[in-house]
């Protein structure tokens, strides 16, 4: 079956077997044992995601996962391990399908994604909020991280409380609106920039560029906000205000990891869980929950 075949193709390849979306949905409906398929209403169109509920009973919040180009919401590297591990550590997950990221002829994303993805992400946020999950973090992988930064930079009141970018690609040949450093300069949320030691060159050689951009975000946030040292990466309160006054940014390199984090997905998950505990812990259940119409 085609779906089974593509599950084990490296996401770093430019050319891959085509993914038939109907077959993918049918396969997930028949075989998904960890999590369940849910449907999001995106401007009248139904798009699927995979929901994993918190299993601890002490939910910290919800994490929305955006997959890389030419992959899908149950990709066996990075995405599936995170969507199934985080619920064991108090984080519900919603892994969203982005149609424009599959069946691409190259690793260069289409600029059209900038028009379609914001509504998809917003739909995911609304879905979790209707389930009374208020503390929401956005996790993007590869191209999914680029789309996430574009969304956050242009949606300051998105409802997202923190952002994790996995293997953030900085490629000047991409559409300027997908240029991650430009967006990092405008995002005033806690940010984790995590990547592999043997990741793509467009990830490893541009770490300094991303750090510089994040520093600009910290200095531009307000007169009472500043970027704390990336080593300490604290998210504390400003001595001059009652509002959070430090933009937390941290870069973590996973030793030996490539772009797929082959063999080290557990290490990736553990570093993310540790960062979430420090920078995004909060109340995930509304004090006045409203009845949910979502399955």
Buried (B, 14 or more C-beta within 10 A) or exposed (E): EEBEEBBEBEBBEEEBEEBBBEBBBEBBEEEEEEBBBBBBEBEEEEBBBBBBBBEEEEBBBBBBBBBBBBBBBBBBBBBBBBBBBBBEBBBBBBBBBBBBBBBBEEBBBBEEBBEBBBBBBBBBBBBBBBBBBBBBBBBBBBBBBBBBBBBBBBBEEBBBBBBBBBBBBBBEEBBEBBBBBBBBBBBBBBBBBBBBEBBBEBBBEBBEBBBEBBBBBBEBBEEEBBBBEBEEBEBEEBEEEEEBBBBBBBBBBBEEBBBBBBEBBEBBBBBBBEBBEBBBBEEBBEEEEEEEEBE
